[in-house]
């Protein structure tokens, strides 16, 4: 959910022309702004990856050593 007092920044990127055409067509048919689509898509993608992958956790975890059998 977006707050009215959020600060915004501009994002500029290059995408394939056909993808841009499809994006605009989708937004027109759904009566939404491209900006809203992009923000929703980014939030959805980042939300799915909120937890780091197992490999990242393994790399960040301290090295465990087996207890000595002394």
mmCIF file of the C-alpha atoms, coordinates in Angstrom:
data_MODEL
# 
_entry.id   MODEL 
# 
loop_
_atom_site.group_PDB 
_atom_site.id 
_atom_site.type_symbol 
_atom_site.label_atom_id 
_atom_site.label_alt_id 
_atom_site.label_comp_id 
_atom_site.label_asym_id 
_atom_site.label_entity_id 
_atom_site.label_seq_id 
_atom_site.pdbx_PDB_ins_code 
_atom_site.Cartn_x 
_atom_site.Cartn_y 
_atom_site.Cartn_z 
_atom_site.occupancy 
_atom_site.B_iso_or_equiv 
_atom_site.pdbx_formal_charge 
_atom_site.auth_seq_id 
_atom_site.auth_comp_id 
_atom_site.auth_asym_id 
_atom_site.auth_atom_id 
_atom_site.pdbx_PDB_model_num 
ATOM 1  C CA . UNK A 1 1  ? 0.000  0.000   0.000   1.00 0.00 ? 1  UNK A CA 1 
ATOM 2  C CA . UNK A 1 2  ? 1.453  3.354   -0.995  1.00 0.00 ? 2  UNK A CA 1 
ATOM 3  C CA . UNK A 1 3  ? 1.383  6.271   1.412   1.00 0.00 ? 3  UNK A CA 1 
ATOM 4  C CA . UNK A 1 4  ? 0.535  9.753   0.191   1.00 0.00 ? 4  UNK A CA 1 
ATOM 5  C CA . UNK A 1 5  ? 3.626  11.191  1.914   1.00 0.00 ? 5  UNK A CA 1 
ATOM 6  C CA . UNK A 1 6  ? 6.116  8.785   0.299   1.00 0.00 ? 6  UNK A CA 1 
ATOM 7  C CA . UNK A 1 7  ? 9.076  10.307  -1.499  1.00 0.00 ? 7  UNK A CA 1 
ATOM 8  C CA . UNK A 1 8  ? 9.348  9.293   -5.139  1.00 0.00 ? 8  UNK A CA 1 
ATOM 9  C CA . UNK A 1 9  ? 12.317 9.028   -7.461  1.00 0.00 ? 9  UNK A CA 1 
ATOM 10 C CA . UNK A 1 10 ? 12.516 8.695   -11.214 1.00 0.00 ? 10 UNK A CA 1 
ATOM 11 C CA . UNK A 1 11 ? 13.536 5.413   -12.847 1.00 0.00 ? 11 UNK A CA 1 
ATOM 12 C CA . UNK A 1 12 ? 14.816 5.309   -16.409 1.00 0.00 ? 12 UNK A CA 1 
ATOM 13 C CA . UNK A 1 13 ? 15.598 2.032   -18.124 1.00 0.00 ? 13 UNK A CA 1 
ATOM 14 C CA . UNK A 1 14 ? 15.797 0.527   -21.575 1.00 0.00 ? 14 UNK A CA 1 
ATOM 15 C CA . UNK A 1 15 ? 13.537 -2.347  -22.524 1.00 0.00 ? 15 UNK A CA 1 
ATOM 16 C CA . UNK A 1 16 ? 12.895 -4.048  -25.867 1.00 0.00 ? 16 UNK A CA 1 
ATOM 17 C CA . UNK A 1 17 ? 10.514 -2.087  -28.080 1.00 0.00 ? 17 UNK A CA 1 
ATOM 18 C CA . UNK A 1 18 ? 8.043  -4.976  -28.368 1.00 0.00 ? 18 UNK A CA 1 
ATOM 19 C CA . UNK A 1 19 ? 7.936  -5.376  -24.584 1.00 0.00 ? 19 UNK A CA 1 
ATOM 20 C CA . UNK A 1 20 ? 7.227  -1.655  -24.211 1.00 0.00 ? 20 UNK A CA 1 
ATOM 21 C CA . UNK A 1 21 ? 4.399  -1.888  -26.744 1.00 0.00 ? 21 UNK A CA 1 
ATOM 22 C CA . UNK A 1 22 ? 2.903  -4.852  -24.881 1.00 0.00 ? 22 UNK A CA 1 
ATOM 23 C CA . UNK A 1 23 ? 3.233  -3.001  -21.573 1.00 0.00 ? 23 UNK A CA 1 
ATOM 24 C CA . UNK A 1 24 ? 1.401  0.057   -22.899 1.00 0.00 ? 24 UNK A CA 1 
ATOM 25 C CA . UNK A 1 25 ? -1.329 -2.074  -24.470 1.00 0.00 ? 25 UNK A CA 1 
ATOM 26 C CA . UNK A 1 26 ? -1.813 -3.991  -21.219 1.00 0.00 ? 26 UNK A CA 1 
ATOM 27 C CA . UNK A 1 27 ? -2.060 -0.778  -19.197 1.00 0.00 ? 27 UNK A CA 1 
ATOM 28 C CA . UNK A 1 28 ? -4.578 0.755   -21.599 1.00 0.00 ? 28 UNK A CA 1 
ATOM 29 C CA . UNK A 1 29 ? -6.787 -2.340  -21.477 1.00 0.00 ? 29 UNK A CA 1 
ATOM 30 C CA . UNK A 1 30 ? -6.620 -2.400  -17.650 1.00 0.00 ? 30 UNK A CA 1 
ATOM 31 C CA . UNK A 1 31 ? -7.087 1.391   -17.383 1.00 0.00 ? 31 UNK A CA 1 
ATOM 32 C CA . UNK A 1 32 ? -3.925 1.879   -15.341 1.00 0.00 ? 32 UNK A CA 1 
ATOM 33 C CA . UNK A 1 33 ? -0.808 4.018   -15.596 1.00 0.00 ? 33 UNK A CA 1 
ATOM 34 C CA . UNK A 1 34 ? 2.449  2.407   -16.669 1.00 0.00 ? 34 UNK A CA 1 
ATOM 35 C CA . UNK A 1 35 ? 3.994  3.869   -13.505 1.00 0.00 ? 35 UNK A CA 1 
ATOM 36 C CA . UNK A 1 36 ? 1.515  1.973   -11.319 1.00 0.00 ? 36 UNK A CA 1 
ATOM 37 C CA . UNK A 1 37 ? 2.143  -1.247  -13.230 1.00 0.00 ? 37 UNK A CA 1 
ATOM 38 C CA . UNK A 1 38 ? 5.911  -0.926  -12.811 1.00 0.00 ? 38 UNK A CA 1 
ATOM 39 C CA . UNK A 1 39 ? 5.685  -0.126  -9.090  1.00 0.00 ? 39 UNK A CA 1 
ATOM 40 C CA . UNK A 1 40 ? 3.317  -3.069  -8.520  1.00 0.00 ? 40 UNK A CA 1 
ATOM 41 C CA . UNK A 1 41 ? 5.556  -5.417  -10.511 1.00 0.00 ? 41 UNK A CA 1 
ATOM 42 C CA . UNK A 1 42 ? 8.682  -4.380  -8.586  1.00 0.00 ? 42 UNK A CA 1 
ATOM 43 C CA . UNK A 1 43 ? 6.923  -4.723  -5.240  1.00 0.00 ? 43 UNK A CA 1 
ATOM 44 C CA . UNK A 1 44 ? 5.613  -8.154  -6.236  1.00 0.00 ? 44 UNK A CA 1 
ATOM 45 C CA . UNK A 1 45 ? 9.023  -9.354  -7.392  1.00 0.00 ? 45 UNK A CA 1 
ATOM 46 C CA . UNK A 1 46 ? 10.858 -8.052  -4.337  1.00 0.00 ? 46 UNK A CA 1 
ATOM 47 C CA . UNK A 1 47 ? 8.176  -9.401  -2.029  1.00 0.00 ? 47 UNK A CA 1 
ATOM 48 C CA . UNK A 1 48 ? 8.723  -12.901 -3.351  1.00 0.00 ? 48 UNK A CA 1 
ATOM 49 C CA . UNK A 1 49 ? 12.434 -12.631 -2.696  1.00 0.00 ? 49 UNK A CA 1 
ATOM 50 C CA . UNK A 1 50 ? 12.224 -11.123 0.770   1.00 0.00 ? 50 UNK A CA 1 
ATOM 51 C CA . UNK A 1 51 ? 14.023 -14.129 2.248   1.00 0.00 ? 51 UNK A CA 1 
ATOM 52 C CA . UNK A 1 52 ? 17.576 -14.688 1.026   1.00 0.00 ? 52 UNK A CA 1 
ATOM 53 C CA . UNK A 1 53 ? 18.236 -17.869 -0.861  1.00 0.00 ? 53 UNK A CA 1 
ATOM 54 C CA . UNK A 1 54 ? 19.761 -20.776 1.050   1.00 0.00 ? 54 UNK A CA 1 
ATOM 55 C CA . UNK A 1 55 ? 23.185 -20.274 -0.550  1.00 0.00 ? 55 UNK A CA 1 
ATOM 56 C CA . UNK A 1 56 ? 23.303 -16.647 0.635   1.00 0.00 ? 56 UNK A CA 1 
ATOM 57 C CA . UNK A 1 57 ? 22.408 -17.746 4.156   1.00 0.00 ? 57 UNK A CA 1 
ATOM 58 C CA . UNK A 1 58 ? 25.184 -20.342 4.048   1.00 0.00 ? 58 UNK A CA 1 
ATOM 59 C CA . UNK A 1 59 ? 27.704 -17.715 2.948   1.00 0.00 ? 59 UNK A CA 1 
ATOM 60 C CA . UNK A 1 60 ? 26.641 -15.260 5.619   1.00 0.00 ? 60 UNK A CA 1 
ATOM 61 C CA . UNK A 1 61 ? 26.435 -17.789 8.448   1.00 0.00 ? 61 UNK A CA 1 
ATOM 62 C CA . UNK A 1 62 ? 29.479 -18.133 10.677  1.00 0.00 ? 62 UNK A CA 1 
ATOM 63 C CA . UNK A 1 63 ? 31.645 -21.141 9.979   1.00 0.00 ? 63 UNK A CA 1 
ATOM 64 C CA . UNK A 1 64 ? 30.667 -24.007 12.230  1.00 0.00 ? 64 UNK A CA 1 
ATOM 65 C CA . UNK A 1 65 ? 33.284 -26.345 13.506  1.00 0.00 ? 65 UNK A CA 1 
ATOM 66 C CA . UNK A 1 66 ? 32.571 -29.763 14.890  1.00 0.00 ? 66 UNK A CA 1 
ATOM 67 C CA . UNK A 1 67 ? 33.289 -30.137 18.597  1.00 0.00 ? 67 UNK A CA 1 
ATOM 68 C CA . UNK A 1 68 ? 36.548 -31.826 19.348  1.00 0.00 ? 68 UNK A CA 1 
ATOM 69 C CA . UNK A 1 69 ? 36.406 -35.330 20.714  1.00 0.00 ? 69 UNK A CA 1 
ATOM 70 C CA . UNK A 1 70 ? 38.900 -34.576 23.490  1.00 0.00 ? 70 UNK A CA 1 
# 
